[in-house]
């Protein structure tokens, strides 16, 4: 009989979320969203800098030139 009780216990549904827990999670989510929005200019500037570096360091032209010279 103990294996049956263990099996039943294992598949019990999780307890429902209380309204206080839901409100606390909503507050944490709102704070995280505000923090992310506050950092948006910083993130955009870093992304623009990385995009410019990637375009500057694009080696396809150098590789094609080296292949042409090798012929």
C-alpha positions as CSV (number, residue, x, y, z in Angstrom):
1,X,0.0,0.0,0.0
2,X,2.9,2.4,0.6
3,X,3.9,2.4,-3.1
4,X,0.3,3.5,-4.0
5,X,0.4,6.4,-1.5
6,X,3.8,7.5,-2.9
7,X,2.4,7.4,-6.4
8,X,-0.6,9.5,-5.4
9,X,1.5,12.0,-3.5
10,X,3.9,12.4,-6.4
11,X,1.1,13.5,-8.8
12,X,-0.7,16.0,-6.5
13,X,-1.4,19.3,-8.1
14,X,0.6,22.3,-6.9
15,X,-1.2,24.5,-4.3
16,X,-3.0,27.5,-5.8
17,X,-1.3,30.8,-5.9
18,X,-2.6,33.3,-3.4
19,X,-3.6,36.8,-4.3
20,X,-0.8,38.2,-2.2
21,X,1.8,36.0,-4.0
22,X,0.3,37.1,-7.4
23,X,0.4,40.8,-6.4
24,X,4.0,40.4,-5.2
25,X,5.0,38.7,-8.5
26,X,3.3,41.5,-10.5
27,X,5.2,44.1,-8.5
28,X,8.5,42.3,-9.1
29,X,7.7,42.0,-12.8
30,X,6.8,45.7,-13.1
31,X,10.0,46.7,-11.3
32,X,12.1,44.5,-13.6
33,X,10.3,46.0,-16.6
34,X,11.1,49.5,-15.4
35,X,14.7,48.6,-14.8
36,X,15.0,47.2,-18.3
37,X,13.5,50.3,-19.8
38,X,15.8,52.5,-17.9
39,X,18.8,50.6,-19.3
40,X,17.5,50.7,-22.9
41,X,19.7,53.7,-24.0
42,X,22.8,51.9,-22.7
43,X,21.9,48.7,-24.4
44,X,21.2,50.5,-27.7
45,X,24.5,52.3,-27.6
46,X,26.4,49.1,-27.0
47,X,24.5,47.3,-29.8
48,X,25.3,50.2,-32.2
49,X,29.0,50.1,-31.3
50,X,29.1,46.3,-31.8
51,X,27.3,46.6,-35.1
52,X,29.8,49.2,-36.3
53,X,32.7,47.1,-35.2
54,X,31.3,44.1,-37.1
55,X,30.9,46.1,-40.3
56,X,34.4,47.5,-39.9
57,X,36.0,44.1,-39.4
58,X,34.2,42.4,-42.2
59,X,37.0,40.4,-43.9
60,X,35.2,39.3,-47.1
61,X,36.9,42.0,-49.2
62,X,40.4,41.1,-47.8
63,X,39.8,37.4,-48.4
64,X,38.6,38.0,-52.0
65,X,41.6,40.2,-52.7
66,X,44.0,37.6,-51.3
67,X,42.4,34.9,-53.5
68,X,42.7,37.0,-56.6
69,X,46.3,37.7,-55.9
70,X,47.1,34.1,-55.5
71,X,46.0,33.2,-59.0
